[in-house]
Amino acid sequence: MKYQDNGCFHSVTVSRDEVEAFKEQWPCSGIPSRSVWFQFDKRNGDLVDMRPSLESSDGGAVVAMSQDAQAFALKRLEAVMQRKELALANGC
């Protein structure tokens, strides 16, 4: 997965290979074999956008994949915040 900070939002791209690995757990998900992009609000974690549209896919599988992406984003955001706190503590 790839994380991107977008200011008030953050996004995660799930690669095609990661989608394929996910689909092994959800074989009837209907999720296409391509990368998927999710964007979340940093303030409350709400999913605000995703591409491509996964409307024809199994809703439970889409929610599970978005939650995996959200957990990845939160870990990355926490790491960034820790680095900033360390820099401030060291006078940087």
Secondary structure, 3 states (H helix, E strand, C coil): CEEEEECCEEEEEECHHHHHHHHHHCCCCCCCCCCEEEEEECCCCCEEEEECCCCCCCHHHHHHHHHHHHHHHHHHHHHHHHHHHHHHHCCC
